[in-house]
């Protein structure tokens, strides 16, 4: 024992026998690398040669050792798991059983390696039954992975406790890495390889063998793309090529479905195949949630009619639903997913990202090694057999002498020595007539041992004929095996022949279709471009209706029902927009939100609408009071805003480019005030502000200078008493339009804008219309042309469309004419203009 060791174990002050100084960062780095490589090579990544991780390989090898083949009866899964864990894979039974289950699931593996009996889970995410309740055996195709294992075709290594040996890799008669794919997360890397069709992979492998210089495009003539066990579709060929060429890519998967008509005449969408690895029950649940929340509109019923024969999810649509729109919503949220290809596998124990060609090349090299070692093994056995047969033939030719020699020998050892020619026959009491054959007794040790074990009946002439026939066959076998070992061309021919045989036995039809990528179809593409009317109530219910659903009427009519607000609610705003327009929605509190018109749900005239909080993030008490169509302005223009208390400000339109989903501040509105109207201006015109008590003021818009979004603005009009601003329009000196003024009681008039002379900002203005008891206060003002139409809507939901030319043109300070007959207790809420250019004659 070294003198450096302490004599007393309790003496903690004694020096250590050997101290090595190591930087802690170096030790941590090396330890982490060792751990990472252990996980990478020992658990998470498949071997490029057989496409299996250690746990898969050990399960199959354990089943092979147990004799649980495809022709045997099923064995309890717990027995297989126990054998695997006890002898080869000491990492816990749950991990082994989970792997065994997945190898038996026909919706997880394209070609299942295990034939399971019992509950092995489902596409709904249901777990498999406990291992004590299920049974399993190898699938026939798994036996192809193990074939020739006993012929020294692969190297073996000690198991975890050195009691047994296990194969480092399986002979893998099939290119399993591509057939069944693989997925796994290692340390710092992951793999995700899609499954493929056996027939296509075999054809591509044969093509590669025949054409070693082929390209990815050449291989894709045979392998069209991944072939998932659940079928479905792949959208686009370019992502497939990218994945095959570089080893990485993103493949868009799409469910298989069709639009049908049901017995009631309405449409239904029937889903029959789902993207790979999607949970069917979860998809159905999420579709139902989106329907209930209004994200998907037009669905009347949803049913999962799937059974053992396959997937069938039925989505019934409402009669007035646009099937294309619902289809696109389903594709966007539920029926399409992405498969991220990472073709990472172990090559000589090192992780590598491989192209399709490299993957096949490594497989072919593995099979060349397997076939070579198998041929060497078979050749050795054939030569050994030929050697024995040669001895038997010689023994038949000298049968009498050999029998006499054996019978005259003292013991078996002496007889063997005599047969091998190591014993002088004079030492034996043998008739001289047989001594002349001594020179023939030069059998090898193996031959001599075999002759001594032969029965007398084996020395007949008939037996000799059979031996000669077998010897010729063995010689032919030897010649063939030697040719395989001597010629790589012959060896490759063997590989091709075996692959073709496997194709004939296991090939099936492709399940996944490859679709042309016609571009991403957006929701907007499926919405017809048309003018519509958007109605908003004070309690923030919102909807849209086609503008052409309302026929023009003569002025003075009552109109028809355009909305049915609930009790205590009333209409606050109606405006015209195109379904494809982007809208800026300004609220009374000075916030602005952005949305597409088609995002507003389309509903019938009598519908109440949908809560706006589902579309824009409105706070309590916040309501939309002004809407601007972004298609009507450019970035060098301004948005000019006016509040109820007469504050005016202009803000450059480019400050509204990036609007959050929660909105942004458009104007600072003081308590007790509210934003009432917004106009698009370019700095060259005038603003006309109208009040509820019938006053108007016109002034140069540049008198209200440009300000930031958070500014309050400047005074635009001097309001008297409790008067408030009703609206605002923008005009120019040569503007031939008229100012349309409509009061709460449904009266209105047109007055040429040229009659409103410009003044300085913050004046009292001029009288526009009389707001007596008959007219009531002003509801709003609009700038109109003679060929325009207006849509007037009341608080109670009555709506009337009227040609502007029906309304008289009169001067300022007049009462106007009856535009809409408003019932007692009702009043005009809002007016919008349909330009003459958009009206279909």
C-alpha positions in Angstrom: 0.0 0.0 0.0 1.3 3.5 -0.8 2.8 5.4 2.1 0.9 8.5 0.9 -2.4 7.0 2.2 -3.4 7.9 5.7 -3.0 5.3 8.4 -6.1 6.3 10.2 -9.3 6.6 8.0 -10.6 9.1 10.5 -7.7 11.4 10.0 -9.3 13.9 7.7 -6.2 16.1 7.8 -4.1 13.5 6.1 -3.2 14.3 2.4 -5.0 12.6 -0.5 -3.2 9.9 -2.3 -3.6 11.6 -5.7 -4.9 15.1 -6.4 -5.7 16.3 -9.9 -6.3 20.0 -10.4 -9.1 20.6 -13.0 -10.8 23.9 -14.0 -14.5 23.5 -12.9 -15.7 24.9 -16.2 -13.7 22.3 -18.1 -15.0 19.5 -16.0 -18.6 20.7 -16.3 -18.2 21.0 -20.1 -16.7 17.5 -20.5 -19.3 16.0 -18.2 -22.2 17.6 -20.0 -20.8 16.5 -23.4 -20.5 12.9 -22.1 -24.0 13.0 -20.8 -25.3 14.5 -24.0 -23.6 11.9 -26.2 -25.0 9.2 -23.9 -28.5 10.4 -24.5 -28.0 11.0 -28.2 -26.5 7.6 -28.9 -28.2 5.5 -26.3 -31.8 6.7 -26.3 -33.0 9.5 -28.5 -31.7 9.1 -32.0 -32.2 6.2 -34.5 -29.3 4.4 -36.3 -29.3 5.2 -40.0 -28.8 1.5 -40.8 -31.9 -0.1 -39.2 -33.8 3.1 -38.3 -34.2 1.9 -34.7 -33.4 3.4 -31.4 -31.9 1.1 -28.8 -35.2 0.5 -27.0 -37.0 -0.6 -30.2 -34.1 -2.8 -31.2 -34.0 -4.5 -27.8 -37.7 -5.1 -27.8 -37.5 -6.9 -31.1 -34.4 -8.8 -30.1 -36.0 -9.9 -26.9 -39.1 -11.1 -28.7 -36.9 -13.0 -31.1 -35.1 -14.7 -28.2 -38.4 -15.5 -26.6 -39.7 -17.1 -29.9 -42.6 -14.6 -30.1 -42.6 -14.6 -33.9 -45.5 -13.8 -36.2 -46.3 -17.5 -36.4 -46.5 -18.0 -32.7 -49.3 -17.2 -30.3 -49.5 -13.8 -28.7 -47.6 -13.3 -25.5 -48.5 -11.1 -22.6 -47.0 -7.7 -23.1 -45.8 -7.7 -19.5 -43.8 -10.8 -20.2 -42.1 -9.1 -23.2 -41.5 -5.9 -21.3 -40.0 -7.8 -18.3 -37.7 -9.8 -20.5 -36.5 -6.7 -22.3 -36.0 -4.8 -19.1 -34.3 -7.6 -17.2 -31.9 -8.6 -20.0 -31.3 -5.6 -22.2 -32.9 -2.3 -21.4 -32.9 -1.4 -17.6 -34.7 1.9 -18.0 -38.1 1.2 -16.5 -41.1 -0.8 -17.7 -43.3 2.2 -18.6 -40.8 3.5 -21.2 -40.5 0.0 -22.7 -44.2 -0.6 -22.8 -44.9 2.9 -24.3 -42.5 2.0 -27.1 -44.1 -1.5 -27.6 -47.5 0.2 -27.8 -46.4 2.7 -30.4 -44.8 -0.1 -32.5 -48.3 -1.8 -32.6 -50.3 1.3 -33.5 -51.3 1.5 -37.2 -51.9 5.2 -36.9 -48.4 5.8 -35.5 -46.3 3.6 -37.7 -46.7 3.2 -41.5 -45.7 -0.4 -41.1 -46.3 -1.6 -37.5 -43.5 -3.9 -36.2 -45.7 -5.4 -33.5 -48.9 -7.3 -33.9 -50.9 -6.3 -30.8 -54.0 -7.9 -29.3 -56.1 -5.8 -27.0 -56.5 -2.1 -26.4 -53.4 -0.3 -27.8 -54.8 3.2 -27.7 -56.6 5.3 -30.4 -56.3 8.5 -32.5 -58.4 10.2 -29.8 -55.5 10.1 -27.5 -56.9 7.2 -25.4 -54.1 5.4 -23.6 -53.4 1.7 -24.1 -54.6 -0.8 -21.5 -52.1 -1.9 -18.8 -49.5 -4.3 -20.0 -51.0 -7.1 -18.0 -54.2 -6.9 -20.2 -52.6 -6.7 -23.7 -50.7 -9.3 -25.7 -48.3 -9.0 -28.6 -46.1 -10.8 -31.1 -43.8 -9.7 -33.9 -45.4 -8.6 -37.1 -44.2 -10.4 -40.2 -42.4 -7.4 -41.5 -40.4 -7.1 -38.2 -39.0 -10.6 -38.8 -37.4 -9.2 -42.0 -35.5 -6.8 -39.8 -34.0 -9.7 -37.8 -33.5 -12.2 -40.7 -29.9 -13.6 -40.9 -29.1 -12.3 -37.4 -27.7 -15.7 -36.5 -25.2 -15.7 -39.5 -22.7 -13.2 -38.0 -24.1 -10.4 -40.1 -23.8 -7.8 -37.5 -21.6 -7.2 -34.4 -22.8 -8.0 -31.0 -22.0 -6.2 -27.8 -22.3 -7.1 -24.1 -25.6 -6.2 -22.4 -25.7 -3.8 -19.5 -24.5 -6.4 -16.9 -22.2 -8.4 -19.2 -24.3 -11.6 -18.8 -25.5 -11.6 -22.4 -24.8 -10.1 -25.7 -27.1 -8.0 -27.9 -26.8 -6.8 -31.5 -25.4 -3.3 -32.1 -27.7 -3.0 -35.1 -30.2 -5.3 -36.9 -29.5 -6.7 -40.4 -32.6 -4.7 -41.5 -33.6 -6.2 -44.8 -35.9 -3.2 -45.1 -34.9 0.5 -45.1 -36.9 1.1 -41.9 -35.7 4.6 -41.1 -37.6 5.9 -44.2 -40.5 3.4 -44.0 -41.6 4.2 -40.4 -39.6 7.4 -39.8 -38.6 8.4 -36.3 -39.0 11.2 -33.8 -37.0 12.1 -30.7 -35.6 14.9 -28.6 -31.9 14.5 -27.5 -29.7 17.1 -25.8 -29.3 20.1 -28.0 -30.8 18.4 -31.0 -33.9 16.5 -32.2 -35.0 14.3 -35.0 -38.3 14.1 -36.9 -38.3 11.8 -39.9 -41.6 11.2 -41.8 -42.7 7.7 -42.9 -42.7 6.6 -46.5 -44.3 4.1 -48.8 -42.4 0.8 -49.0 -42.8 0.3 -52.8 -41.5 3.8 -53.5 -38.5 3.5 -51.2 -37.6 0.2 -52.7 -37.8 1.6 -56.2 -35.7 4.6 -55.2 -33.1 2.3 -53.5 -32.8 0.2 -56.6 -32.5 3.3 -58.8 -29.7 4.5 -56.5 -27.8 1.2 -56.8 -28.1 1.3 -60.6 -27.3 5.0 -60.8 -25.0 6.1 -58.0 -24.7 9.6 -59.4 -28.4 10.3 -59.4 -29.9 13.5 -58.0 -32.7 14.3 -55.5 -35.0 15.0 -58.5 -34.2 11.5 -59.9 -35.1 9.9 -56.5 -38.3 11.9 -56.3 -39.4 10.3 -59.5 -39.8 7.2 -57.3 -40.4 8.7 -53.8 -43.2 11.2 -54.3 -43.1 12.3 -50.7 -43.9 11.1 -47.2 -46.7 8.6 -46.9 -48.4 9.0 -43.5 -50.3 6.1 -41.9 -53.3 8.4 -41.3 -53.4 9.4 -45.0 -54.3 13.0 -45.6 -52.6 15.4 -48.0 -49.4 17.2 -48.4 -49.6 20.6 -50.0 -46.8 21.6 -52.3 -43.8 19.7 -53.8 -41.2 22.3 -53.2 -41.0 21.8 -49.4 -40.6 18.1 -50.0 -37.7 18.7 -52.3 -36.1 21.0 -49.8 -36.4 18.4 -47.0 -35.0 15.7 -49.3 -32.1 17.8 -50.5 -31.0 19.4 -47.2 -32.4 17.1 -44.6 -34.6 19.8 -43.2 -37.9 21.3 -44.2 -41.4 22.2 -43.3 -44.2 20.1 -44.9 -47.8 21.4 -44.8 -50.2 18.6 -44.1 -53.9 18.9 -44.8 -56.9 16.7 -43.8 -58.9 14.8 -46.5 -62.5 16.1 -46.7 -65.2 16.8 -49.1 -68.2 19.1 -49.2 -71.5 17.3 -49.7 -75.2 18.1 -49.6 -77.3 16.5 -46.9 -80.9 15.4 -47.0 -82.2 18.8 -46.0 -80.4 20.5 -48.9 -77.8 22.3 -46.9 -74.0 21.7 -47.2 -71.9 19.6 -44.9 -68.2 19.1 -44.7 -67.2 15.5 -44.2 -63.6 14.9 -42.9 -62.3 11.3 -43.6 -58.5 11.6 -43.0 -56.6 13.8 -40.5 -53.0 15.1 -40.6 -50.4 12.8 -39.1 -50.1 12.8 -35.3 -53.2 14.9 -34.8 -55.5 14.0 -32.0 -59.0 13.5 -33.4 -61.0 14.1 -30.2 -59.0 17.3 -29.6 -59.7 18.6 -33.1 -63.4 18.0 -32.7 -63.4 19.8 -29.4 -61.5 22.8 -30.7 -63.8 23.1 -33.7 -66.8 23.0 -31.3 -65.2 25.7 -29.2 -64.6 28.0 -32.1 -68.1 27.5 -33.3 -69.5 28.4 -29.9 -67.2 31.5 -29.7 -68.1 32.6 -33.2 -64.6 32.2 -34.6 -66.2 29.8 -37.1 -69.5 30.9 -38.4 -72.2 29.1 -40.3 -72.0 25.7 -38.5 -75.3 24.2 -37.3 -74.0 20.8 -36.1 -70.8 18.8 -35.5 -70.6 15.0 -35.1 -67.8 12.5 -34.8 -69.1 9.4 -36.7 -65.7 7.6 -36.7 -65.6 3.8 -36.2 -63.2 0.9 -36.7 -63.4 1.4 -40.4 -61.9 4.9 -40.3 -62.3 8.6 -39.5 -65.6 10.4 -40.3 -66.2 13.9 -38.8 -69.4 15.6 -40.1 -69.9 19.3 -40.0 -73.4 20.5 -40.9 -73.6 24.0 -42.3 -76.5 26.4 -42.0 -78.5 27.0 -45.1 -77.2 30.5 -45.7 -73.6 29.7 -44.8 -70.8 30.1 -47.3 -69.2 26.6 -47.5 -66.0 28.0 -48.9 -65.6 30.4 -46.0 -66.2 27.7 -43.4 -63.8 25.4 -45.2 -61.1 28.1 -45.2 -61.7 28.8 -41.5 -61.3 25.1 -40.7 -58.1 24.8 -42.8 -56.7 27.9 -41.1 -57.3 26.7 -37.6 -57.8 23.0 -37.5 -57.4 20.9 -40.7 -53.8 21.9 -41.6 -50.6 21.4 -39.6 -46.9 21.4 -40.3 -44.5 18.5 -40.1 -41.0 19.9 -39.5 -38.6 17.4 -41.1 -35.2 17.0 -39.4 -33.6 13.9 -40.9 -31.1 13.4 -38.1 -29.7 10.0 -37.4 -26.6 8.3 -36.1 -23.9 7.5 -38.6 -21.0 5.6 -37.1 -22.3 6.7 -33.7 -22.3 10.4 -34.6 -25.4 12.4 -35.2 -25.7 13.7 -38.8 -28.4 15.5 -40.7 -28.8 13.5 -43.9 -30.3 14.2 -47.3 -32.6 11.6 -48.9 -29.7 10.3 -51.1 -27.3 10.1 -48.1 -29.9 8.1 -46.1 -30.3 5.6 -48.9 -26.5 5.4 -49.5 -25.9 4.5 -45.8 -28.6 1.9 -45.9 -27.1 0.3 -49.1 -23.7 0.3 -47.5 -25.2 -1.5 -44.4 -26.9 -4.1 -46.6 -23.6 -4.6 -48.5 -21.9 -5.4 -45.3 -24.7 -7.7 -44.1 -24.8 -9.6 -47.4 -21.0 -9.9 -47.5 -20.8 -11.3 -43.9 -23.8 -13.6 -44.6 -22.2 -14.9 -47.7 -18.9 -15.5 -45.9 -20.8 -17.4 -43.2 -22.8 -19.4 -45.7 -19.6 -20.1 -47.7 -17.8 -21.4 -44.7 -20.8 -23.7 -43.9 -21.0 -24.9 -47.6 -17.3 -25.6 -47.8 -17.5 -27.5 -44.5 -20.4 -29.6 -45.9 -18.6 -30.2 -49.1 -15.6 -31.5 -47.2 -17.7 -33.9 -45.3 -19.5 -35.1 -48.4 -16.1 -35.7 -50.1 -15.2 -38.0 -47.1 -18.5 -39.8 -47.4 -18.0 -40.4 -51.1 -14.5 -41.8 -50.4 -15.9 -44.0 -47.6 -18.6 -45.4 -50.0 -15.9 -46.3 -52.6 -13.9 -48.1 -49.9 -16.7 -49.4 -47.8 -15.5 -53.0 -47.2 -12.0 -51.9 -46.3 -13.3 -49.2 -43.9 -15.7 -51.6 -42.2 -13.0 -54.2 -41.8 -10.6 -51.5 -40.5 -13.1 -50.2 -37.9 -14.1 -53.7 -36.7 -10.5 -54.8 -36.3 -9.5 -51.6 -34.4 -9.1 -51.9 -30.6 -11.1 -48.7 -29.9 -12.6 -45.7 -31.6 -9.4 -43.6 -31.2 -7.3 -46.3 -33.0 -9.9 -46.5 -35.8 -9.8 -42.7 -36.2 -6.0 -42.7 -36.3 -6.1 -45.3 -39.0 -8.7 -43.4 -41.1 -6.5 -40.3 -40.8 -3.5 -42.3 -42.0 -1.6 -41.8 -38.8 -1.5 -45.5 -37.9 0.5 -48.3 -39.7 -2.0 -51.0 -40.8 0.5 -53.6 -39.8 -0.4 -52.9 -36.3 -3.9 -54.1 -37.0 -5.0 -57.6 -37.6 -6.4 -56.8 -41.0 -6.6 -59.2 -44.1 -3.8 -58.4 -46.5 -6.3 -58.0 -49.4 -7.3 -54.7 -47.7 -3.8 -53.4 -47.0 -3.5 -52.0 -50.5 -6.0 -49.3 -49.7 -4.0 -47.9 -46.8 -2.9 -45.1 -49.0 -6.6 -44.1 -49.4 -7.0 -43.6 -45.7 -6.0 -40.0 -45.5 -9.3 -38.6 -44.2 -9.2 -35.4 -42.3 -10.1 -35.3 -38.6 -13.6 -34.0 -39.4 -14.1 -36.6 -42.1 -12.9 -39.4 -39.9 -15.1 -38.4 -37.0 -18.1 -38.2 -39.4 -17.4 -41.7 -40.8 -17.2 -43.2 -37.4 -20.6 -41.7 -36.6 -22.2 -43.0 -39.9 -24.5 -46.0 -39.9 -23.7 -49.1 -42.0 -26.7 -48.4 -44.2 -25.2 -45.1 -45.3 -22.6 -47.0 -47.3 -25.0 -48.4 -49.9 -24.8 -47.5 -53.6 -28.1 -45.7 -53.5 -26.9 -43.6 -50.7 -23.8 -42.8 -52.8 -26.0 -41.4 -55.5 -27.7 -39.1 -53.1 -24.4 -37.9 -51.7 -23.1 -37.1 -55.1 -26.2 -35.2 -56.0 -26.0 -33.2 -52.7 -22.3 -32.6 -53.3 -23.0 -31.1 -56.8 -25.6 -28.8 -55.2 -23.2 -27.7 -52.5 -20.5 -27.0 -55.1 -22.9 -24.8 -57.1 -23.7 -23.0 -53.8 -20.0 -22.5 -53.2 -19.4 -21.1 -56.7 -22.4 -18.7 -56.3 -21.2 -17.4 -52.9 -17.7 -16.9 -54.1 -19.0 -14.9 -57.0 -21.0 -12.7 -54.6 -17.9 -12.1 -52.5 -15.7 -11.5 -55.5 -18.0 -9.2 -57.5 -19.7 -6.1 -56.0 -22.0 -6.0 -59.0 -23.3 -9.5 -58.1 -23.5 -8.5 -54.4 -25.6 -5.5 -55.3 -27.8 -7.7 -57.5 -28.6 -9.8 -54.5 -29.6 -6.7 -52.5 -31.9 -5.5 -55.3 -33.4 -9.0 -55.7 -34.2 -9.2 -52.0 -35.7 -5.7 -52.0 -37.9 -6.6 -55.0 -39.1 -9.7 -53.2 -40.0 -7.6 -50.1 -41.9 -5.1 -52.3 -44.0 -7.9 -53.8 -44.8 -9.2 -50.3 -45.5 -6.0 -48.4 -46.1 -3.2 -50.9 -49.4 -1.3 -50.6 -51.1 1.7 -52.1 -49.9 5.2 -51.2 -52.2 6.7 -48.5 -51.1 10.4 -48.6 -51.8 12.5 -51.7 -49.5 15.3 -52.9 -51.5 18.4 -53.8 -50.2 21.3 -55.9 -49.7 24.4 -53.8 -52.0 27.0 -55.3 -51.0 29.6 -52.8 -52.4 30.3 -49.4 -56.2 30.9 -49.8 -57.0 33.7 -47.3 -60.3 34.2 -45.7 -60.5 37.4 -47.7 -60.2 35.6 -51.0 -63.4 33.7 -50.2 -65.5 36.8 -49.2 -67.4 38.3 -52.1 -66.5 42.0 -52.6 -69.6 44.0 -52.0 -71.0 47.1 -50.3 -72.6 46.5 -47.0 -74.1 48.4 -44.1 -72.6 48.0 -40.7 -74.9 48.6 -37.7 -73.7 49.3 -34.2 -75.8 49.7 -31.0 -75.0 51.6 -27.9 -74.4 48.4 -26.0 -71.8 47.4 -28.7 -73.7 44.9 -30.7 -72.5 44.9 -34.3 -73.4 43.2 -37.6 -73.2 43.8 -41.3 -75.9 43.4 -44.0 -75.6 43.7 -47.8 -76.5 47.2 -48.9 -78.5 45.9 -51.9 -80.8 44.2 -49.4 -82.6 47.5 -49.0 -84.5 48.9 -51.9 -84.6 52.7 -52.3 -87.9 54.3 -51.1 -89.3 57.8 -51.5 -88.6 60.1 -48.7 -91.1 60.2 -45.8 -91.4 56.4 -45.5 -91.0 54.4 -42.3 -88.5 52.1 -43.8 -88.1 48.4 -42.7 -86.6 46.6 -39.8 -82.8 46.7 -40.1 -82.0 45.6 -36.6 -83.7 44.3 -33.5 -81.8 45.7 -30.5 -82.6 44.2 -27.1 -84.6 46.1 -24.6 -82.7 49.1 -23.2 -80.4 49.2 -26.2 -80.6 51.3 -29.3 -78.8 51.8 -32.6 -76.0 54.3 -32.4 -74.3 54.1 -35.7 -74.8 52.9 -39.3 -72.1 53.2 -42.0 -71.4 51.9 -45.4 -68.2 49.9 -46.2 -66.9 47.3 -48.7 -66.4 43.8 -47.3 -62.7 44.0 -48.3 -62.0 47.4 -46.7 -59.8 48.0 -43.7 -61.7 50.1 -41.2 -60.4 52.4 -38.5 -63.0 52.4 -35.7 -62.9 55.4 -33.4 -64.5 55.2 -30.0 -66.1 57.9 -27.9 -63.1 57.7 -25.6 -60.6 58.5 -28.3 -59.3 55.0 -28.9 -59.0 53.6 -32.5 -59.1 50.0 -33.6 -58.5 48.4 -37.0 -60.4 45.6 -38.5 -61.5 44.2 -41.8 -65.2 44.7 -42.7 -65.6 40.9 -43.4 -64.6 40.2 -39.8 -67.9 41.7 -38.7 -70.4 38.9 -38.8 -73.0 39.1 -41.6 -76.5 38.7 -40.2 -80.1 39.1 -41.2 -82.1 42.3 -40.9 -83.9 41.1 -37.8 -80.8 39.9 -36.0 -79.5 41.8 -33.0 -75.9 41.4 -33.9 -72.8 40.1 -32.2 -71.1 41.7 -29.2 -68.3 43.9 -30.5 -66.0 42.9 -27.7 -65.5 39.6 -29.6 -64.1 41.7 -32.5 -62.5 44.7 -30.9 -61.3 45.0 -27.3 -63.7 47.6 -26.0 -63.8 48.7 -22.4 -67.0 49.1 -20.4 -68.9 52.2 -21.5 -66.8 52.5 -24.7 -68.6 52.6 -28.0 -67.7 53.2 -31.6 -68.8 56.6 -32.8 -66.9 57.1 -36.1 -65.5 54.9 -38.8 -63.0 55.7 -41.5 -62.3 53.5 -44.5 -58.5 53.3 -44.9 -58.9 52.8 -48.6 -60.0 56.4 -48.8 -56.7 58.1 -47.7 -53.0 58.0 -48.3 -50.1 58.4 -45.8 -49.6 62.1 -46.6 -53.2 62.9 -45.6 -54.5 63.6 -42.1 -57.3 62.3 -40.0 -59.2 65.3 -38.6 -61.2 64.6 -35.4 -63.9 66.6 -33.6 -65.3 66.1 -30.1 -68.8 66.8 -28.7 -67.4 69.9 -27.0 -66.0 71.3 -30.2 -62.3 70.4 -30.0 -60.6 69.8 -33.3 -57.3 68.3 -34.2 -55.5 66.9 -37.2 -53.1 63.9 -37.0 -51.0 62.6 -39.9 -52.4 59.3 -41.2 -49.1 57.5 -41.0 -49.3 57.5 -37.2 -52.1 54.9 -37.5 -50.1 52.4 -39.5 -49.4 50.0 -36.6 -52.5 49.5 -34.6 -52.5 46.9 -31.8 -55.3 44.5 -31.3 -56.1 46.3 -28.1 -56.2 49.6 -30.0 -54.2 52.8 -29.7 -54.9 56.4 -28.6 -56.2 58.5 -31.4 -57.1 61.6 -29.3 -56.9 62.7 -25.7 -60.6 63.1 -24.6 -61.3 64.9 -21.4 -63.9 63.6 -18.9 -67.4 64.6 -19.9 -66.4 65.0 -23.6 -66.3 62.3 -26.4 -65.0 61.9 -29.9 -67.9 62.3 -32.3 -66.7 62.4 -35.9 -63.6 61.9 -38.1 -62.8 63.1 -41.6 -60.0 62.4 -44.0 -58.4 65.7 -45.1 -55.4 66.8 -47.1 -54.7 70.3 -45.8 -56.1 72.1 -48.8 -59.8 72.4 -47.8 -62.2 73.7 -45.2 -63.9 72.0 -42.3 -67.7 72.4 -41.7 -68.7 71.6 -38.1 -72.4 71.3 -37.3 -74.0 71.3 -33.8 -77.1 69.7 -32.4 -78.9 73.1 -32.2 -78.5 73.8 -35.9 -75.4 75.9 -36.0 -72.5 75.5 -38.4 -69.1 77.0 -38.8 -66.7 76.7 -41.8 -63.0 77.5 -41.5 -59.7 76.6 -43.1 -58.6 73.3 -41.8 -55.0 74.5 -41.4 -56.2 76.7 -38.6 -56.2 73.4 -36.6 -52.5 72.5 -36.9 -51.2 68.9 -37.1 -50.8 67.3 -33.7 -49.7 63.9 -32.2 -52.1 61.2 -31.4 -52.2 62.0 -27.7 -53.1 65.7 -28.1 -56.5 67.0 -27.3 -56.8 69.6 -30.1 -58.0 73.2 -30.3 -61.4 74.8 -30.1 -63.2 74.6 -33.4 -66.5 76.2 -32.6 -67.8 78.3 -29.7 -70.8 76.4 -28.4 -73.6 78.2 -26.6 -75.3 76.7 -23.5 -75.6 73.0 -23.6 -75.2 72.8 -27.4 -73.0 69.9 -28.7 -71.3 69.0 -31.9 -73.3 66.7 -34.1 -70.9 66.1 -37.0 -68.3 67.4 -39.4 -67.6 67.4 -43.2 -64.7 68.4 -45.3 -65.1 70.7 -48.4 -63.2 72.9 -50.8 -64.0 76.2 -52.6 -65.1 74.5 -55.8 -67.0 71.7 -54.1 -70.4 71.3 -55.9 -71.8 69.0 -53.2 -74.5 69.9 -50.7 -74.5 69.7 -47.0 -77.2 67.2 -45.9 -78.5 67.8 -42.5 -80.8 65.3 -40.8 -82.5 65.9 -37.5 -83.5 63.4 -34.8 -87.2 63.6 -35.7 -86.4 62.5 -39.3 -86.5 65.9 -41.1 -83.7 67.1 -43.3 -82.5 69.3 -46.1 -79.8 69.9 -48.6 -78.0 73.2 -48.8 -75.1 73.8 -51.2 -71.8 73.9 -49.4 -70.9 77.1 -51.2 -73.6 78.9 -49.0 -71.5 78.4 -45.9 -69.0 81.2 -46.0 -65.6 80.6 -44.3 -64.9 82.2 -41.0 -62.2 82.1 -38.4 -61.9 79.1 -36.2 -63.6 79.2 -32.8 -66.5 81.4 -33.9 -70.2 80.9 -33.1 -71.0 80.1 -36.8 -74.2 80.5 -38.8 -77.7 79.0 -38.5 -78.0 75.9 -40.7 -81.4 74.4 -39.8 -84.1 75.3 -37.4 -84.3 72.8 -34.5 -87.7 73.4 -33.2 -90.1 70.9 -31.7 -91.0 69.4 -35.1 -87.4 68.8 -36.2 -85.7 68.1 -33.0 -81.9 68.4 -32.6 -79.5 67.6 -35.5 -78.5 64.0 -35.7 -75.7 64.3 -38.2 -74.4 66.1 -41.3 -73.1 64.6 -44.6 -71.6 66.0 -47.8 -73.7 64.5 -50.7 -74.0 64.5 -54.5 -77.4 64.5 -56.2 -76.9 60.9 -57.4 -76.0 59.5 -54.0 -78.3 57.4 -51.8 -78.5 57.8 -48.1 -79.4 55.2 -45.5 -81.1 56.5 -42.4 -81.4 54.4 -39.3 -83.4 55.0 -36.1 -82.6 54.1 -32.5 -85.2 51.3 -32.6 -83.7 49.6 -35.7 -85.8 50.9 -38.5 -83.8 51.5 -41.7 -84.6 53.4 -44.9 -82.7 53.9 -48.1 -83.5 57.0 -50.0 -82.1 58.7 -53.1 -80.6 62.1 -52.2 -82.5 63.8 -55.0 -85.7 63.0 -53.1 -84.6 65.6 -50.5 -85.2 69.2 -51.3 -82.4 71.7 -51.8 -83.1 74.8 -49.7 -81.1 77.6 -48.1 -79.7 77.9 -44.6 -81.9 78.6 -41.7 -84.9 76.5 -43.0 -86.8 73.6 -41.5 -86.4 71.1 -44.3 -88.7 68.2 -45.3 -89.7 64.9 -43.9 -87.0 62.4 -44.8 -88.0 59.4 -42.7 -91.3 58.9 -40.7 -90.1 58.3 -37.1 -92.5 56.7 -34.7 -93.3 58.3 -31.3 -90.5 57.5 -28.9 -88.0 56.7 -31.7 -85.5 59.0 -33.3 -82.9 59.1 -36.0 -79.6 57.5 -34.8 -77.3 57.7 -37.8 -77.0 58.4 -41.5 -74.6 57.0 -44.0 -74.0 57.8 -47.7 -73.9 55.3 -50.6 -72.0 57.1 -53.3 -73.6 57.2 -56.7 -70.7 55.5 -58.4 -71.3 52.3 -56.3 -75.1 52.1 -57.0 -76.1 49.4 -59.5 -78.6 50.9 -61.9 
